[in-house]
């Protein structure tokens, strides 16, 4: 799952409430004809909910709301649900399942993303140059400081994924492909290697 979604780690939570508090408001089109003026009392009661009633409804369960002299049983279709999520998180729910993503982009994650994009660009260049998928290459990557940091941090990964026997921070004679990563220009140059020695560290 982590590989398919391109995420670092997948964790399972006990409940959706761990990602944020649920809020429920009456669906007036549904409850208006059923409750009449009491729908306003229900709206006030739901407004004072600590999240437990709304959370149950979000899980697909029924919930009982005490209006003082009357109890109203609600189903998920009777309300409009929203979730107040943690800052920096993205949350979506459907069919009783809630998925949350930590959207904070650390510097390490940014460098890893740049490395993956470099591999994609090199693979496109290999194909455009007419190389076979098993051909070893000599590879040059010319870019600025930000991309250079990612290249240094993930050199082994880039070499392995692109079948490079040599990888230099600069250009080699051969096929050239220019691209832009996060606004920074990068030039990828490559040619088929005449030998298959390990890439230097």
Backbone as a printed PyTorch tensor [residue, N CA C, xyz], in Angstrom:
tensor([[[  0.8250,  -1.1990,   0.0000],
         [  0.0000,   0.0000,   0.0000],
         [  0.8670,   1.2600,   0.0000]],

        [[  1.9220,   1.2450,   0.8010],
         [  2.8110,   2.4060,   0.8570],
         [  3.4610,   2.6590,  -0.4970]],

        [[  3.8830,   1.5880,  -1.1760],
         [  4.5180,   1.7440,  -2.4840],
         [  3.5440,   2.3110,  -3.5070]],

        [[  2.3160,   1.8040,  -3.5130],
         [  1.3290,   2.2510,  -4.4950],
         [  0.9470,   3.7090,  -4.2900]],

        [[  0.9070,   4.1440,  -3.0320],
         [  0.4790,   5.5090,  -2.7150],
         [  1.6440,   6.4790,  -2.5920]],

        [[  2.8760,   5.9460,  -2.7000],
         [  4.0730,   6.7710,  -2.5760],
         [  4.1040,   7.5080,  -1.2250]],

        [[  3.8680,   6.7460,  -0.1600],
         [  3.9580,   7.2970,   1.1870],
         [  5.0280,   6.5290,   1.9640]],

        [[  5.5480,   7.1550,   3.0110],
         [  6.6380,   6.5540,   3.7670],
         [  6.1630,   5.4460,   4.6970]],

        [[  4.9930,   5.6110,   5.2920],
         [  4.5410,   4.6700,   6.3090],
         [  3.0270,   4.6530,   6.3640]],

        [[  2.4390,   3.4930,   6.5910],
         [  0.9960,   3.3420,   6.7380],
         [  0.7110,   2.8620,   8.1570]],

        [[ -0.0930,   3.6290,   8.8890],
         [ -0.4770,   3.2730,  10.2480],
         [ -1.9880,   3.1380,  10.3260]],

        [[ -2.4650,   2.2550,  11.2030],
         [ -3.8980,   2.0580,  11.3720],
         [ -4.3220,   2.6200,  12.7250]],

        [[ -5.3700,   3.4410,  12.7100],
         [ -5.8600,   4.0890,  13.9180],
         [ -7.0650,   3.3300,  14.4670]],

        [[ -7.2980,   3.4900,  15.7640],
         [ -8.4370,   2.8400,  16.4060],
         [ -9.7520,   3.4460,  15.9360]],

        [[ -9.7470,   4.7530,  15.6820],
         [-10.9760,   5.4200,  15.2460],
         [-10.6270,   6.6640,  14.4610]],

        [[-11.6000,   7.1390,  13.6730],
         [-11.3990,   8.3410,  12.8660],
         [-11.2500,   9.5800,  13.7410]],

        [[-11.7280,   9.5110,  15.0010],
         [-11.6340,  10.6610,  15.8860],
         [-10.1820,  11.0470,  16.1880]],

        [[ -9.2620,  10.1180,  15.9720],
         [ -7.8520,  10.4300,  16.1940],
         [ -7.3350,  11.4600,  15.1920]],

        [[ -8.0170,  11.5880,  14.0630],
         [ -7.5740,  12.5230,  13.0270],
         [ -8.2230,  13.8980,  13.1670]],

        [[ -9.2490,  13.9860,  13.9900],
         [ -9.9330,  15.2630,  14.1370],
         [-11.3550,  15.0500,  14.6110]],

        [[-11.9810,  16.1100,  15.0390],
         [-13.3310,  16.0380,  15.6130],
         [-14.3920,  16.1860,  14.5260]],

        [[-15.4100,  15.3190,  14.6140],
         [-16.5260,  15.3720,  13.6710],
         [-17.5900,  16.3480,  14.1560]],

        [[-18.2600,  16.9950,  13.2080],
         [-19.3940,  17.8730,  13.4880],
         [-20.5650,  17.4400,  12.6240]],

        [[-21.7550,  17.4800,  13.2010],
         [-22.9670,  17.1020,  12.4600],
         [-23.9770,  18.2420,  12.5050]],

        [[-24.5890,  18.5200,  11.3770],
         [-25.6820,  19.4860,  11.2920],
         [-26.8950,  18.7860,  10.6860]],

        [[-28.0820,  19.1700,  11.0870],
         [-29.2700,  18.5140,  10.5350],
         [-29.3580,  18.7110,   9.0230]],

        [[-29.7630,  17.6630,   8.3340],
         [-30.1190,  17.7870,   6.9220],
         [-31.5670,  18.2640,   6.9070]],

        [[-31.7620,  19.5570,   6.7150],
         [-33.0780,  20.1520,   6.8820],
         [-34.0830,  19.6150,   5.8730]],

        [[-33.6420,  19.2410,   4.6860],
         [-34.5660,  18.6920,   3.7010],
         [-35.1510,  17.3700,   4.1660]],

        [[-34.3400,  16.6020,   4.9100],
         [-34.7960,  15.3080,   5.4050],
         [-35.5430,  15.4470,   6.7300]],

        [[-34.9710,  16.2240,   7.6590],
         [-35.5210,  16.2890,   9.0080],
         [-36.6090,  17.3460,   9.1830]],

        [[-36.6130,  18.3570,   8.3020],
         [-37.6370,  19.3950,   8.4110],
         [-39.0520,  18.8280,   8.3860]],

        [[-39.3960,  18.0660,   7.3650],
         [-40.7540,  17.4920,   7.3280],
         [-41.0340,  16.5390,   8.4920]],

        [[-40.0060,  15.8940,   9.0110],
         [-40.1930,  14.9000,  10.0730],
         [-40.3200,  15.5340,  11.4430]],

        [[-39.5290,  16.5640,  11.7120],
         [-39.4990,  17.1480,  13.0460],
         [-40.2050,  18.4880,  13.1490]],

        [[-40.4250,  19.1430,  12.0390],
         [-41.0510,  20.4610,  12.0780],
         [-40.1870,  21.4570,  12.8140]],

        [[-40.7870,  22.2970,  13.6920],
         [-40.0010,  23.3130,  14.4040],
         [-38.9230,  22.7230,  15.3230]],

        [[-39.0840,  21.4520,  15.7350],
         [-38.1130,  20.8500,  16.6380],
         [-36.7440,  20.6560,  15.9750]],

        [[-36.6960,  20.8090,  14.6570],
         [-35.4090,  20.6460,  13.9870],
         [-34.4150,  21.7080,  14.4610]],

        [[-34.9240,  22.8740,  14.8750],
         [-34.0410,  23.9160,  15.4080],
         [-33.4590,  23.4880,  16.7520]],

        [[-34.2690,  22.8120,  17.5820],
         [-33.7650,  22.2930,  18.8550],
         [-32.6920,  21.2330,  18.6090]],

        [[-32.9410,  20.4070,  17.5970],
         [-31.9470,  19.3870,  17.2490],
         [-30.6460,  20.0320,  16.7910]],

        [[-30.7560,  21.1120,  16.0140],
         [-29.5700,  21.8020,  15.5320],
         [-28.7490,  22.3370,  16.7000]],

        [[-29.4280,  22.8840,  17.7190],
         [-28.7130,  23.3880,  18.8960],
         [-28.0540,  22.2440,  19.6620]],

        [[-28.7480,  21.1270,  19.7720],
         [-28.1980,  19.9810,  20.4840],
         [-26.9600,  19.4330,  19.7780]],

        [[-27.0140,  19.3510,  18.4730],
         [-25.8600,  18.8760,  17.7180],
         [-24.7050,  19.8670,  17.8010]],

        [[-25.0480,  21.1650,  17.9000],
         [-24.0120,  22.1750,  18.0240],
         [-23.2230,  22.0460,  19.3160]],

        [[-23.8420,  21.4870,  20.3520],
         [-23.1580,  21.2930,  21.6240],
         [-22.5300,  19.9200,  21.7780]],

        [[-22.5780,  19.1220,  20.7140],
         [-22.0040,  17.7740,  20.7610],
         [-20.4890,  17.8450,  20.9110]],

        [[-19.9320,  16.9650,  21.7470],
         [-18.4780,  16.9270,  21.9340],
         [-17.7700,  16.1190,  20.8530]],

        [[-18.5160,  15.6780,  19.8680],
         [-17.9480,  14.9050,  18.7760],
         [-18.3140,  13.4360,  18.8250]],

        [[-18.8800,  12.9910,  19.9520],
         [-19.2020,  11.5660,  20.0810],
         [-20.3960,  11.1780,  19.2170]],

        [[-21.4460,  12.0150,  19.2070],
         [-22.6110,  11.7110,  18.3680],
         [-22.2360,  11.7670,  16.8980]],

        [[-21.5470,  12.8490,  16.5160],
         [-21.1510,  13.0120,  15.1120],
         [-20.1860,  11.9120,  14.7030]],

        [[-19.3030,  11.5150,  15.6190],
         [-18.3570,  10.4430,  15.3150],
         [-19.0590,   9.1250,  15.0450]],

        [[-20.0860,   8.8240,  15.8350],
         [-20.8510,   7.6000,  15.6160],
         [-21.5400,   7.6260,  14.2580]],

        [[-22.1190,   8.7600,  13.9140],
         [-22.7770,   8.8960,  12.6160],
         [-21.7710,   8.7620,  11.4760]],

        [[-20.5800,   9.3040,  11.6720],
         [-19.5340,   9.1980,  10.6540],
         [-19.1020,   7.7510,  10.4480]],

        [[-19.2220,   6.9290,  11.4800],
         [-18.8740,   5.5090,  11.3620],
         [-20.0080,   4.6880,  10.7680]],

        [[-21.1150,   5.3520,  10.4100],
         [-22.2460,   4.6380,   9.8140],
         [-23.2380,   4.1210,  10.8290]],

        [[-23.0940,   4.5300,  12.0860],
         [-23.9920,   4.0690,  13.1420],
         [-25.1580,   5.0470,  13.3110]],

        [[-26.1450,   4.6530,  14.1200],
         [-27.2190,   5.5660,  14.4920],
         [-26.8240,   6.2750,  15.7820]],

        [[-27.4600,   7.4040,  16.0430],
         [-27.1870,   8.1640,  17.2580],
         [-28.5000,   8.6920,  17.8070]],

        [[-28.5950,   8.7110,  19.1220],
         [-29.8020,   9.2020,  19.7870],
         [-29.4910,  10.5460,  20.4170]],

        [[-30.2910,  11.5650,  20.0680],
         [-30.0950,  12.9230,  20.5820],
         [-31.2300,  13.2430,  21.5430]],

        [[-30.8720,  13.6650,  22.7510],
         [-31.8550,  13.9950,  23.7850],
         [-32.2410,  15.4660,  23.6600]],

        [[-33.5130,  15.7180,  23.3660],
         [-34.0060,  17.0970,  23.2650],
         [-34.7310,  17.5360,  24.5320]],

        [[-34.5580,  16.8040,  25.6110],
         [-35.2100,  17.1440,  26.8740],
         [-36.4950,  16.3620,  27.0620]],

        [[-37.5200,  16.6960,  26.3020],
         [-38.7960,  15.9990,  26.4070],
         [-38.9860,  14.9740,  25.2960]],

        [[-37.9540,  14.8020,  24.4990],
         [-38.0640,  13.8850,  23.3620],
         [-36.6710,  13.4250,  22.9520]],

        [[-36.5850,  12.1900,  22.5270],
         [-35.3410,  11.6580,  21.9970],
         [-35.5100,  11.3950,  20.4980]],

        [[-34.5100,  11.8280,  19.7350],
         [-34.5670,  11.6750,  18.2770],
         [-33.4380,  10.7490,  17.8500]],

        [[-33.8010,   9.7210,  17.1080],
         [-32.8020,   8.7910,  16.5780],
         [-32.4120,   9.2270,  15.1720]],

        [[-31.1220,   9.3780,  14.9690],
         [-30.6040,   9.8560,  13.6920],
         [-29.7850,   8.7730,  13.0090]],

        [[-29.8410,   8.7620,  11.6860],
         [-28.9600,   7.9270,  10.8690],
         [-28.0020,   8.8550,  10.1220]],

        [[-26.9350,   8.3270,   9.5430],
         [-26.0090,   9.1930,   8.8030],
         [-26.6730,  10.0000,   7.6880]],

        [[-27.7590,   9.4900,   7.1220],
         [-28.4460,  10.2160,   6.0520],
         [-29.2340,  11.4150,   6.5670]],

        [[-29.4230,  11.4940,   7.8810],
         [-30.2060,  12.5920,   8.4580],
         [-29.3870,  13.8540,   8.6940]],

        [[-28.0640,  13.7660,   8.5280],
         [-27.2100,  14.8930,   8.8840],
         [-26.1840,  15.1710,   7.7880]],

        [[-25.6200,  16.3640,   7.8590],
         [-24.4690,  16.7370,   7.0350],
         [-23.2450,  16.7200,   7.9510]],

        [[-22.2440,  15.9160,   7.5650],
         [-21.0640,  15.7280,   8.4060],
         [-19.8650,  16.4900,   7.8770]],

        [[-19.0910,  17.0390,   8.7760],
         [-17.8120,  17.6600,   8.4230],
         [-16.8200,  17.3100,   9.5250]],

        [[-15.5340,  17.4080,   9.2020],
         [-14.5120,  17.0550,  10.1790],
         [-13.4970,  18.1750,  10.3220]],

        [[-13.2570,  18.5590,  11.5510],
         [-12.2300,  19.5520,  11.8830],
         [-10.9290,  18.7930,  12.0900]],

        [[-10.0370,  18.8660,  11.1250],
         [ -8.8490,  18.0060,  11.1370],
         [ -7.6450,  18.7500,  11.7120]],

        [[ -6.6260,  17.9580,  12.0560],
         [ -5.3840,  18.5370,  12.5490],
         [ -4.7540,  19.4280,  11.4900]],

        [[ -4.1030,  20.4680,  11.9480],
         [ -3.4040,  21.3530,  11.0220],
         [ -2.2930,  20.5810,  10.3030]],

        [[ -2.2300,  20.7460,   8.9840],
         [ -1.2100,  20.0670,   8.2050],
         [ -1.5900,  18.6730,   7.7570]],

        [[ -2.8520,  18.2820,   8.0030],
         [ -3.3210,  16.9640,   7.5970],
         [ -4.4270,  17.1020,   6.5640]],

        [[ -4.5420,  16.1010,   5.7040],
         [ -5.6590,  15.9950,   4.7800],
         [ -6.4400,  14.7440,   5.1190]],

        [[ -7.7610,  14.8660,   5.2460],
         [ -8.5990,  13.7460,   5.6800],
         [ -9.7840,  13.6030,   4.7390]],

        [[-10.1070,  12.3660,   4.3840],
         [-11.2800,  12.0780,   3.5550],
         [-11.9480,  10.8210,   4.0910]],

        [[-13.2800,  10.7920,   4.0250],
         [-14.0450,   9.6460,   4.5260],
         [-15.0830,   9.2230,   3.5060]],

        [[-15.2890,   7.9200,   3.4330],
         [-16.3190,   7.3780,   2.5560],
         [-16.6400,   5.9570,   2.9920]],

        [[-17.9320,   5.6630,   3.0770],
         [-18.3620,   4.3120,   3.4020],
         [-17.8470,   3.7980,   4.7350]],

        [[-17.7290,   4.6790,   5.7290],
         [-17.2530,   4.2580,   7.0400],
         [-15.7460,   4.1470,   7.1590]],

        [[-15.0250,   4.4380,   6.0780],
         [-13.5590,   4.3830,   6.0850],
         [-12.9970,   5.7960,   6.0230]],

        [[-12.0490,   6.0900,   6.8940],
         [-11.4110,   7.4020,   6.9150],
         [ -9.9190,   7.2440,   6.6550]],

        [[ -9.3990,   8.0790,   5.7560],
         [ -7.9810,   8.0770,   5.4210],
         [ -7.4200,   9.4660,   5.7160]],

        [[ -6.2900,   9.5050,   6.3930],
         [ -5.6540,  10.7850,   6.7260],
         [ -4.2160,  10.7770,   6.2310]],

        [[ -3.7870,  11.9090,   5.6700],
         [ -2.4280,  12.0580,   5.1810],
         [ -1.7350,  13.2100,   5.9130]],

        [[ -0.5530,  12.9370,   6.4340],
         [  0.2740,  13.9950,   7.0080],
         [  0.9410,  14.7130,   5.8350]],

        [[  0.5570,  15.9620,   5.6080],
         [  1.0000,  16.6950,   4.4260],
         [  2.2650,  17.5160,   4.6580]],

        [[  2.8440,  17.4110,   5.8430],
         [  4.0710,  18.1750,   6.1180],
         [  5.2130,  17.6400,   5.2620]],

        [[  5.8270,  18.5090,   4.4990],
         [  6.9180,  18.1170,   3.6040],
         [  8.2460,  18.4900,   4.2510]],

        [[  8.9340,  17.4950,   4.7920],
         [ 10.2310,  17.7450,   5.4010],
         [ 11.2950,  17.8490,   4.3050]],

        [[ 12.4750,  18.3220,   4.6870],
         [ 13.5550,  18.4460,   3.7150],
         [ 13.9850,  17.0780,   3.1980]],

        [[ 13.9770,  16.0680,   4.0780],
         [ 14.3420,  14.7110,   3.6570],
         [ 13.3400,  14.1670,   2.6410]],

        [[ 12.0570,  14.4100,   2.8760],
         [ 11.0390,  13.9560,   1.9260],
         [ 11.1620,  14.7000,   0.6030]],

        [[ 11.4750,  15.9980,   0.6830],
         [ 11.6290,  16.7740,  -0.5540],
         [ 12.7790,  16.2120,  -1.3840]],

        [[ 13.9010,  15.9040,  -0.7400],
         [ 15.0330,  15.3570,  -1.4850],
         [ 14.7000,  13.9980,  -2.0920]],

        [[ 13.9590,  13.1930,  -1.3570],
         [ 13.5630,  11.8880,  -1.8910],
         [ 12.6520,  12.0550,  -3.1030]],

        [[ 11.7290,  13.0110,  -3.0290],
         [ 10.8510,  13.2690,  -4.1660],
         [ 11.6220,  13.7390,  -5.3860]],

        [[ 12.6300,  14.5860,  -5.1710],
         [ 13.4670,  15.0580,  -6.2840],
         [ 14.2260,  13.8830,  -6.8980]],

        [[ 14.7410,  12.9800,  -6.0530],
         [ 15.4720,  11.8120,  -6.5530],
         [ 14.5630,  10.9420,  -7.4250]],

        [[ 13.3380,  10.7380,  -6.9880],
         [ 12.3860,   9.9430,  -7.7810],
         [ 12.1060,  10.6200,  -9.1260]],

        [[ 12.0030,  11.9420,  -9.0960],
         [ 11.7430,  12.6680, -10.3360],
         [ 12.9530,  12.5930, -11.2580]],

        [[ 14.1650,  12.6460, -10.6970],
         [ 15.3740,  12.4850, -11.5060],
         [ 15.3920,  11.1230, -12.2010]],

        [[ 15.0290,  10.0860, -11.4600],
         [ 14.9870,   8.7490, -12.0530],
         [ 13.9980,   8.7090, -13.2030]],

        [[ 12.8340,   9.3170, -13.0040],
         [ 11.8200,   9.3340, -14.0750],
         [ 12.3500,  10.0330, -15.3190]],

        [[ 13.0320,  11.1680, -15.1340],
         [ 13.5680,  11.9190, -16.2660],
         [ 14.6350,  11.1070, -16.9920]],

        [[ 15.5090,  10.4380, -16.2290],
         [ 16.5540,   9.6100, -16.8430],
         [ 15.9220,   8.4520, -17.6220]],

        [[ 14.9040,   7.8250, -17.0590],
         [ 14.2470,   6.7180, -17.7570],
         [ 13.6050,   7.2020, -19.0580]],

        [[ 13.0100,   8.3900, -19.0300],
         [ 12.4510,   8.9690, -20.2580],
         [ 13.5550,   9.2270, -21.2750]],

        [[ 14.7100,   9.7220, -20.7930],
         [ 15.8300,  10.0040, -21.6860],
         [ 16.3880,   8.7060, -22.2900]],

        [[ 16.4610,   7.6590, -21.4750],
         [ 16.9170,   6.3540, -21.9860],
         [ 16.0240,   5.8990, -23.1370]],

        [[ 14.7400,   6.0050, -22.9330],
         [ 13.7890,   5.5690, -23.9540],
         [ 13.9190,   6.4170, -25.2150]],

        [[ 14.0090,   7.7430, -25.0270],
         [ 14.1310,   8.6450, -26.1720],
         [ 15.4320,   8.4120, -26.9370]],

        [[ 16.4820,   7.9650, -26.2190],
         [ 17.7720,   7.7130, -26.8600],
         [ 17.8040,   6.3550, -27.5630]],

        [[ 16.7450,   5.5820, -27.4330],
         [ 16.6730,   4.2960, -28.1130],
         [ 17.4280,   3.1820, -27.4330]],

        [[ 17.7010,   3.3160, -26.1540],
         [ 18.4400,   2.2820, -25.4330],
         [ 17.5250,   1.1250, -25.0420]],

        [[ 18.0890,  -0.0580, -24.9390],
         [ 17.3540,  -1.2090, -24.4260],
         [ 17.2330,  -1.0830, -22.9100]],

        [[ 16.2380,  -1.7450, -22.3450],
         [ 15.9960,  -1.6170, -20.9080],
         [ 17.1510,  -2.1890, -20.0870]],

        [[ 17.9420,  -3.0970, -20.6820],
         [ 19.0470,  -3.7100, -19.9510],
         [ 20.3830,  -3.0130, -20.1780]],

        [[ 20.4150,  -2.0000, -21.0490],
         [ 21.6690,  -1.3080, -21.3540],
         [ 22.1810,  -0.5380, -20.1420]],

        [[ 23.4500,  -0.7000, -19.8340],
         [ 24.1080,   0.1230, -18.8230],
         [ 24.4740,   1.4680, -19.4400]],

        [[ 24.4980,   2.5030, -18.6150],
         [ 24.7520,   3.8420, -19.1570],
         [ 25.7970,   4.5780, -18.3350]],

        [[ 26.3960,   5.5570, -18.9950],
         [ 27.1590,   6.5910, -18.3140],
         [ 26.2300,   7.7990, -18.2180]],

        [[ 26.1190,   8.3550, -17.0350],
         [ 25.0810,   9.3480, -16.7490],
         [ 25.6740,  10.6200, -16.1770]],

        [[ 25.2240,  11.7470, -16.6940],
         [ 25.5830,  13.0380, -16.1490],
         [ 24.3350,  13.8180, -15.7860]],

        [[ 24.3370,  14.4420, -14.6170],
         [ 23.2130,  15.2720, -14.1840],
         [ 23.7680,  16.6230, -13.7730]],

        [[ 23.4020,  17.6560, -14.5220],
         [ 23.8510,  19.0190, -14.2420],
         [ 22.6790,  19.8190, -13.6970]],

        [[ 22.8220,  20.3060, -12.4760],
         [ 21.7190,  21.0310, -11.8420],
         [ 22.2730,  21.9160, -10.7430]],

        [[ 21.3740,  22.7110, -10.1690],
         [ 21.7610,  23.6190,  -9.1030],
         [ 21.9000,  22.9250,  -7.7570]],

        [[ 22.0640,  23.7470,  -6.7170],
         [ 22.3860,  23.2420,  -5.3800],
         [ 21.2880,  22.3480,  -4.8180]],

        [[ 20.0200,  22.7620,  -4.9540],
         [ 18.9210,  22.0150,  -4.3420],
         [ 18.8250,  20.6080,  -4.9180]],

        [[ 18.8930,  20.5050,  -6.2430],
         [ 18.8320,  19.1880,  -6.8760],
         [ 20.1110,  18.4130,  -6.5890]],

        [[ 21.2320,  19.1160,  -6.5240],
         [ 22.5000,  18.4680,  -6.1920],
         [ 22.4620,  17.8090,  -4.8230]],

        [[ 21.7880,  18.4180,  -3.8540],
         [ 21.6650,  17.8200,  -2.5220],
         [ 20.9090,  16.5010,  -2.5920]],

        [[ 19.8330,  16.4780,  -3.3740],
         [ 19.0570,  15.2470,  -3.5350],
         [ 19.8850,  14.1850,  -4.2470]],

        [[ 20.6600,  14.6060,  -5.2230],
         [ 21.5220,  13.6840,  -5.9640],
         [ 22.5550,  13.0470,  -5.0290]],

        [[ 23.1330,  13.8530,  -4.1650],
         [ 24.1340,  13.3340,  -3.2290],
         [ 23.5030,  12.3970,  -2.1990]],

        [[ 22.3060,  12.7570,  -1.7190],
         [ 21.6610,  11.9620,  -0.6750],
         [ 21.1460,  10.6250,  -1.1920]],

        [[ 20.7910,  10.5730,  -2.4750],
         [ 20.1570,   9.3570,  -3.0180],
         [ 20.9030,   8.8330,  -4.2440]],

        [[ 22.2070,   9.0210,  -4.2350],
         [ 23.0360,   8.6020,  -5.3690],
         [ 22.8900,   7.1140,  -5.6730]],

        [[ 22.9620,   6.2780,  -4.6360],
         [ 22.9060,   4.8300,  -4.8360],
         [ 21.5620,   4.4220,  -5.4470]],

        [[ 20.4890,   5.0240,  -4.9750],
         [ 19.1580,   4.7220,  -5.5150],
         [ 19.0680,   5.1030,  -6.9880]],

        [[ 19.5670,   6.2890,  -7.3380],
         [ 19.4960,   6.7650,  -8.7220],
         [ 20.3300,   5.8760,  -9.6370]],

        [[ 21.5350,   5.5110,  -9.1860],
         [ 22.4090,   4.6300,  -9.9600],
         [ 21.7380,   3.2790, -10.1960]],

        [[ 21.1610,   2.7120,  -9.1410],
         [ 20.5430,   1.4070,  -9.2580],
         [ 19.3330,   1.3910, -10.1730]],

        [[ 18.5000,   2.4150, -10.0650],
         [ 17.2770,   2.4620, -10.8500],
         [ 17.5300,   2.7470, -12.3240]],

        [[ 18.6030,   3.4530, -12.6310],
         [ 18.8610,   3.8560, -14.0210],
         [ 19.9210,   3.0060, -14.7100]],

        [[ 20.4990,   2.0220, -13.9910],
         [ 21.5610,   1.1460, -14.5290],
         [ 22.7850,   1.9490, -14.9660]],

        [[ 23.1450,   2.9430, -14.1570],
         [ 24.3120,   3.7670, -14.4700],
         [ 25.5740,   3.1320, -13.9100]],

        [[ 26.6100,   3.0630, -14.7260],
         [ 27.9130,   2.5890, -14.2430],
         [ 28.7840,   3.7600, -13.8300]],

        [[ 28.4660,   4.9310, -14.3370],
         [ 29.1390,   6.1740, -13.9360],
         [ 28.0640,   7.2360, -13.7660]],

        [[ 28.1740,   8.0100, -12.7200],
         [ 27.2630,   9.1290, -12.4970],
         [ 28.0910,  10.3210, -12.0590]],

        [[ 28.0640,  11.3720, -12.8710],
         [ 28.8210,  12.5770, -12.5340],
         [ 27.8740,  13.7590, -12.3730]],

        [[ 28.3000,  14.7190, -11.5740],
         [ 27.5620,  15.9750, -11.4390],
         [ 28.0580,  16.9110, -12.5310]],

        [[ 27.4720,  16.7840, -13.6750],
         [ 27.8810,  17.5380, -14.8480],
         [ 27.2920,  16.8780, -16.0840]],

        [[ 28.0050,  16.9580, -17.2050],
         [ 27.4840,  16.4120, -18.4490],
         [ 28.4540,  15.4020, -19.0410]],

        [[ 27.8820,  14.4150, -19.7370],
         [ 28.6770,  13.4920, -20.5340],
         [ 28.2670,  13.6750, -21.9900]],

        [[ 29.1240,  13.2810, -22.9020],
         [ 28.7840,  13.3700, -24.3190],
         [ 27.7490,  12.2930, -24.6380]],

        [[ 26.6910,  12.6960, -25.2830],
         [ 25.6510,  11.7450, -25.6250],
         [ 24.3020,  12.4170, -25.7150]],

        [[ 23.2540,  11.6660, -25.4660],
         [ 21.8930,  12.1980, -25.5530],
         [ 21.6360,  13.1490, -24.3900]],

        [[ 20.9570,  14.2620, -24.6700],
         [ 20.6730,  15.2620, -23.6380],
         [ 19.1750,  15.4910, -23.5390]],

        [[ 18.7140,  15.6060, -22.3020],
         [ 17.3120,  15.9460, -22.0630],
         [ 17.2460,  16.9810, -20.9540]],

        [[ 16.5970,  18.1070, -21.2390],
         [ 16.4350,  19.1810, -20.2600],
         [ 15.0690,  19.0670, -19.5940]],

        [[ 15.0240,  19.4030, -18.3160],
         [ 13.7690,  19.3280, -17.5720],
         [ 13.7930,  20.3570, -16.4510]],

        [[ 12.6940,  20.4560, -15.7500],
         [ 12.5780,  21.3640, -14.6040],
         [ 11.9610,  20.5760, -13.4490]],

        [[ 12.5770,  20.6650, -12.2710],
         [ 12.0520,  20.0170, -11.0690],
         [ 11.8520,  21.0930, -10.0110]],

        [[ 10.6130,  21.2610,  -9.5670],
         [ 10.2930,  22.2730,  -8.5470],
         [ 10.8290,  23.6480,  -8.9270]],

        [[ 10.7620,  23.9740, -10.2170],
         [ 11.2000,  25.2770, -10.6840],
         [ 12.6760,  25.3920, -10.9810]],

        [[ 13.4510,  24.3330, -10.7020],
         [ 14.8940,  24.3660, -10.9380],
         [ 15.2400,  23.5720, -12.2010]],

        [[ 16.0180,  24.1620, -13.1100],
         [ 16.3850,  23.4480, -14.3410],
         [ 17.3920,  22.3400, -14.0660]],

        [[ 17.3000,  21.2770, -14.8450],
         [ 18.2370,  20.1650, -14.7380],
         [ 18.4960,  19.6230, -16.1350]],

        [[ 19.7450,  19.2970, -16.4220],
         [ 20.1260,  18.7090, -17.7040],
         [ 20.6200,  17.2920, -17.4630]],

        [[ 19.9850,  16.3380, -18.1160],
         [ 20.3710,  14.9330, -18.0200],
         [ 21.0450,  14.5350, -19.3220]],

        [[ 22.2730,  14.0280, -19.2470],
         [ 22.9870,  13.5360, -20.4260],
         [ 23.4000,  12.0970, -20.1840]],

        [[ 23.3570,  11.2880, -21.2370],
         [ 23.6990,   9.8800, -21.0540],
         [ 24.1500,   9.2560, -22.3670]],

        [[ 24.8630,   8.1730, -22.2350],
         [ 25.2430,   7.3540, -23.3790],
         [ 25.4220,   5.9190, -22.9090]],

        [[ 25.3080,   5.0030, -23.8380],
         [ 25.4640,   3.5920, -23.5190],
         [ 26.8940,   3.3370, -23.0650]],

        [[ 27.0320,   2.6120, -21.9560],
         [ 28.3510,   2.3330, -21.4090],
         [ 29.0070,   1.1890, -22.1610]],

        [[ 30.2960,   1.3040, -22.3250],
         [ 31.0570,   0.2480, -23.0100],
         [ 31.4950,  -0.8330, -22.0330]],

        [[ 31.2580,  -0.5990, -20.7280],
         [ 31.6510,  -1.5630, -19.7040],
         [ 30.6310,  -1.4800, -18.5730]],

        [[ 30.7370,  -2.3300, -17.6310],
         [ 29.7400,  -2.3960, -16.5580],
         [ 30.3850,  -2.4260, -15.1850]],

        [[ 31.3630,  -1.5530, -14.9770],
         [ 31.9870,  -1.4660, -13.6570],
         [ 31.0830,  -0.7040, -12.7050]],

        [[ 31.2300,  -0.8900, -11.4050],
         [ 30.3730,  -0.1740, -10.4580],
         [ 30.5950,   1.3410, -10.5440]],

        [[ 29.5340,   2.1000, -10.2920],
         [ 29.6570,   3.5620, -10.2840],
         [ 30.4910,   3.9780,  -9.0800]],

        [[ 31.3990,   4.9390,  -9.2560],
         [ 32.2440,   5.3760,  -8.1420],
         [ 31.4250,   6.0400,  -7.0520]],

        [[ 31.8600,   5.9480,  -5.8220],
         [ 31.1350,   6.5490,  -4.7090],
         [ 31.3240,   8.0630,  -4.7380]]])
